[in-house]
Amino acid sequence: MTLLWWKMEKYRNKDGLICDGSIRSGKTVSMTVGFILWSMTRFNNQSFAICGRTIEALRRNVIIHVPTWLEGLFTVTERRSENKMIITVGGRSNTYYLFGGRDESSYTLIQGITLAGVLFDEVALMPRSFVEQAMARCSVSGSKFWFNCNPESPGHWFYKEWILRYKDRNMLYLHFTMDDNLSLDERIKARYEGMYSGVFYDRYIRGLWTVAEGLIYTMFNKDFHVVPSTPREYDDYYISCDYGTLNPTSAGLWGLYQGKWYRVREYYYDGRKARYQRTDEEHYAAIEELAAGLPIRKFVVDPSAASFIEVIRRHNRFRVEQASNKVLDGIRDVATRLNAGDIFICDCCKDCIREFGLYRWDEKAAEDRPLKTDDHAMDDVRYFVRAAFAPSRFSF
């Protein structure tokens, strides 16, 4: 139905299609192919938009695969420098512009263009201003909106304004599960199901718009994730640090052993409890002691700690990287690594273990966010996971 719904008598007058549901359920493939089949059948010499969170992610997840998905049907020419594709068949040709809806300023990128349709890949990750500006550009007669996404919080604007109101909006709404992706065998499905738990399982596997509540890392198991502080032949070392002035400063030394990462030891200083605020140099001296002369490959630091980063750089001992501060992405990544058994905490890291048992969602917030209490070691764990399991970002 996703491919050819627009040809069916029952749905042809709908203004568009909304697809949500679990990861790996085939939403992106079926919607992209359906969008191009529709646009190439109904229009000629028109402009369309294909939107992702960023153009880089859009190319990686969608555009690079389009020639394969459409092989034998259309001729696809990508002009990377112009961020567009031209698709032709016979004497018919249409242009597909690529846009990234990264933040609130992104809406300016799409102003002024006239479109015959727009496809939003992972619309729940885009700001409302960008989505609505793109929709406002669809002024060609017969234009339609195509949305796909994985679920987020039920307080999310797209859920409230479009999914709950899809009938009022004259939209067709389809819900996907992994069973809809016939290319996945049962073993692969089971692997994905084992990657998530709690709210992430409900959203990414069951495809539900559920509230984030209670403990964040429900999968953290002291009997499994906390290990003895015994000597190991570590192959690599990282340090991660969440910097505070009156709030605690938390840092962890991480070692790689037999393909798994261990939080070997930690530095945790609470200026309020001690009734003394340490200087950047004093924090740095404590980090030097934490490192104990080991070859630290990377020191990942809270990006807001500009003065502390400058002190580290000046000492010329560590390679410094500003941490990724995408909180929800980081929480999801930590949860995934805990589920996979990729990270462990040595039992000497008392504050980190304590915070794993206290770190909770803010249930009064309209959007997903953790409570800003008992979160300092949790922040530095998040910084480490994003750095160790993802490409580098900003280095000095």
ZIGI-V994736 format. One line per field, one symbol per residue. phi: phi as a letter, one per 30 degrees, with the letter a starting at -180 (. if undefined). A space follows every 10 residues. Layout:
phi: ???
//
This chain:
phi: .ddbedcded cdcddlbcbb kddhcjeddd ddddddeddd dcbbhccbbc cbdbdddddd cbddceeddc eicbccbcce dchacccbah ccbbcbdcbc cdaddddddc djdcbclbcc ciddccdeed ddddddddcd eidbcbbbad dbddddeddd dbddcddddh cccbccbddd cddcdddded dddddbaidd ddddcdicdc ddbiddcddd bedcdcbddc dbddcabbbb bccbcdddcb bbccbcbhic cbddabbbbc ddddhacdde dddddddedd dhiddddacc bedddddded dddddhccdc bdddcddddd ddddeddddd icbbcddddd dddededcdb dddcddcdad ddbhbddddd ddedddddcb ddccbb
//
